Amino acid sequence: MPYTFSTESEKRFQKLVPQFPNKRSLILPCLFLLQRDQGFVDHVGMEYVAKRIGDPISLAQVHGVATFYTMYNKKPVGKFHVQICANISCYLAGSDGITKKACEKLGIQKGQTTKDKLFTVEEVQCLGACGFGPVVQINEKYHEKITVEELDQLLVSLASKG
Amino acid sequence: MGLKKVLTTHIEKPDSHTLAGYKAVGGYTAVAKALKDMTAEQIISEVKTSGLRGRGGAGFPTGNKWGFIPKTEKPKYLVCNGDEGEPGTYKDRLLIENLPHMLIEGMIIAAKAIDSHQGYIYIRGEFFKGIDIVEKAVEEAYSSGLLGKNILGSGYDFELAVYSGAGAYICGEESALINSLEGRRGHPRLKPPFPAVSGLYSCPTVVNNVETFCNVPHILNMGGETYKKIGTEKSPGTRLFAVSGHVEKQGIYEVELGTPLKDLIFEICGGIKGGKALKAVIPGGSSAPILTAEEAMTATMDFESIASLKSMLGSGAVIILSEEADLVETTYRLASFYAHESCGQCTPCREGTHWVKDILHKIKDGEGTEEDLQLIGALSRNMEGGTTICPLADACVMAVRPALTKFRSEFLAKLRSKKEVATVG
């Protein structure tokens, strides 16, 4: 079945429309709705977004936006998207050990997804929580000042929920 | 000089982020005054008197920025830049999550000053929690007549919406942020025209940082003259310094501008972690040229003092590096950041940042040569001084070259180590 907004996304979309004098501004928020619904942004979804916003917005414009911003997943990610900040302050706080642990524990390398599609591990640029490093963002939640042991337990507890 | 709470006086209160909590400590009194008793000119003049300078990075005088907005029939837009993402910087998140109503109040006052009836709060997308809190605060403000039509019966209308970024540091540059808000890729625009003339939807636009807006209600409450007495003459007020790295007590401290950096590190933050020696300080976010320990000991935290050391106060992010820090590695991490975040419009930046990153990678792996260090120098000259639309390439140079110059021996040691291994082996 072709993609359409979920009920919740449709509600949010209706709320967004009057906020902008120019329809083009809806591209970024609509891509987030698409991603919220299905976990990533794909060609079919982008076609829908372009059509939904309507003339004069083209698929090319939507595609151009989706491929520029890193938060839009252009391919499916695991149920738990583990993003480990690797920039200066987190590095000084020991983020390399966190990445190593996550990869070892899950048996994957940076940028990969586990076979059961539960976890994707990625190293990311600054998450803007530099005094609380190392910082790991899992889906929408920040885990701050996380230790290797805490990460280990967290992954176990998430896996059991998965 | 030292700790001084202006913005963060009541931040510890568990309900500081709610309308009731903010009103209980005098919140939204300044907006009533601004909308009912003051003209736009009076607001701008009060902010000019206060000497408030932008808290995002450039330190541009806020009152002047507002004053540039032409009095045309066109709609005028007011935008809050909450796209915090420069390594080391995490102070706006504190305000976003704990004092959203202070931000909203500051924005309403600013709106009246520039005759804007539509505002946007642009927050980096990773701050899901912060976005949620600000959205709730905006709803609360609407339902109690602080936003929307005829605010507090003053006859003034102001609509405000929250907009989520999507993972692009470059959108912290105001013209890239405007493009992003318009639903485009975050490409900085050529200036002029400046946003004050042609910004969002080709209309006059003011973009200010979260912390800048949060200062505005306090300026109106205490008066510009009183505010100006805080801090130094040319850098009035307080700043939220976000300290990270090798200190005992990392954190965000609201400090009077002009406070010695030495006091910030050794008194407020409890000194260097584990009693080690200080090696270097990056005083204003990753783009600010690194200071040696000797330089840091002479600096005071205001725009002028840090500029006199050929660095910048920037975003108020202070990164402390002890003797244990590997400056080749930290410099490589910073270069990687700029390579990752270059938007790709301008060749010197798109190519240069990656070259610099790759060369530093080679050096940290012990494969570098003297020629590589010279190559970074040559690349830097092509990346700086206006060869690009925005200053991202310059920022990369500022993050790398001073480290290479001031701590050259560390980089040379990495070159030599390889040779030593080779002769021994």
Interface residues (C-beta under 8 A of the other chain):
Chain A: Q19 F20 P21 N22 K23 R24 S25 L26 I27 L28 P29 L31 F32 I57 Q61 G64 V65 F68 Y69 T70 M71 Y72 A86 N87 I88 S89 Y91 L92 A93 Q125 C126 L127 G128 A129 C130 G131 F132 G133 Q137 E140 K141 Y142
Chain B: P75 E84 G85 E86 P87 G88 T89 Y90 D92 R93 Q118 R124 G125 E126 F127 F128 K129 E159 A161 Y163 S164 G165 A166 G167 A168 Y169 S180 L181 E182 G183 R184 R185 G186 Y201 A242 V243 S244 G245 H246 Q250 G251 I252 I282 S286 A317 I319 L321 A325 E329 T330 R333 L334 S336 F337 H340 E341 C343
